[in-house]
Amino acid sequence: MSFSEHRSRLYETMPDHSVILSYAGVPLHTNEDDYCHFEVNSQFFYLTGLERENMRFLAFKSGGKTTETLFIEQADPLQERWTGRMPTREEASAVSGIGDVRYLTDWSAAVGRIMGRCRVEYAYFDLYRCGESDLPDYSALEARAFRDKYPGVTLRDLRAACVPLREVKDEDEIARVRQAVDITRQGLESVLRTLTPGMKEYQAQARFEYTCKALGAEKLAFTTIAGAGKNGCMMHYVTNRDEIRDGDLLLLDLGAKYGNYCSDITRTYPANGRYSPRQREVYELVLKANKAVAAFARPGVTLRELNDAAKDVLGEGLVQMGLIQDKKDVGKYYMHSVSHSIGIDTHDADFAGDVLQPGWIVSDEPGLYIDEESIGIRIEDDLLITENGCEYLSRDIIREPDEIERFMAENRE
């Protein structure tokens, strides 16, 4: 992967007299002297390939040319003894492709020189906000401070500028997702070898996560969802404390993250190794919708149209089952969308309504949630959009009900 190429593509979209101020982020404090696991800002990673906290990136475009500088912490032997070795300027330059690497102590002076000596009309910060009640993140706080100092400069959203670029993955990005998907496959197979009535949801979760770590996944794409029985009818159930009972289905929505790129897979397994006739009937309808979405996915199609394709199949099936009278009432049992982009983030950057292009990686995740029968089924695969259609990146993760039952019968530990 060339992070230099990522930056060059971004610079081409920016007008002259623009400055980028991008922050890796800072560790979030929890209690006493403990901190949350650090997650690098997605835009910063996309532009630099670096995942260390407290780094900053500065770029300025004028006259069609862009200068760029990376700022890192200076290594402190005492701090390294406690928290681990810090990257050198040479190492940070090798990963990012940025030749000018300085220490953070030079940041304020470097920004001041650009703002004091150059014509600056636009300043790019990551201004994304997920929810109205969320606390502002580090980049948003820095943007506020910058706006107070330089009120004549127009703020622009770095995330919005990066979104169209991040949607189309290059070969190395695709390779990282492939590896994440394959690790996820092996994690799920490990669960299938031990899944049995009487175990706890968190034991299935632990089996998956141990396997991912053992296979080199630095982290998970998101918190593992392991919902048995009625718990599988909750979209983002992460409590994972209940017993998995005989006759239950176990819905597992999970993914490994490799090279900071995500997989996002869902499978629904019978705890006792056999789907009941009713469970199989619902499962096969969801699988039919999954296949219909993949058959329809190609360049020029929108995410909304993919969801319409899923709803059409699910709605007709629910009518035939007698659960609804009109397929437009499918929302009673299917209440989410079928697809989102996947990449650096599990729900990767995308713009609603954008048409698919070659190089996009998207989810294919129809589901049905029948509370009154304690049946929650979702089947999610990762699709790579190609020139003429799509490729199942997760094709090796078994999903046919006969395959799942056979694997469980032949491979139980």
Secondary structure, DSSP 8 states (H G I E B T S, - for coil): --HHHHHHHHHHHS-SSEEEEEE-----B-STT-B------HHHHHHH----TT-EEEEEEETTEEEEEEEE----HHHHHHH-----HHHHHHHH--S-EEEGGGHHHHHHHHHHHS---EEEE----S-TTS---HHHHHHHHHHHH-TTSEEEEHHHHHHHHHHS--HHHHHHHHHHHHHHHHHHHHHHHH--TT-BHHHHHHHHHHHHHHTT-SEESS--EEEEGGGGGSTT-----SB--TT-EEEEEE-EEETTEE--EEEEEETTS---HHHHHHHHHHHHHHHHHHHH--TT-BHHHHHHHHHHHHHHHHHHHTS-SSGGGGGGT--S-S--B-SSSSS----TT-B--TT-EEEE--EEEEGGGTEEEE-BEEEEE-SSSEEETTTTS--SHHHHHHHHHHH--
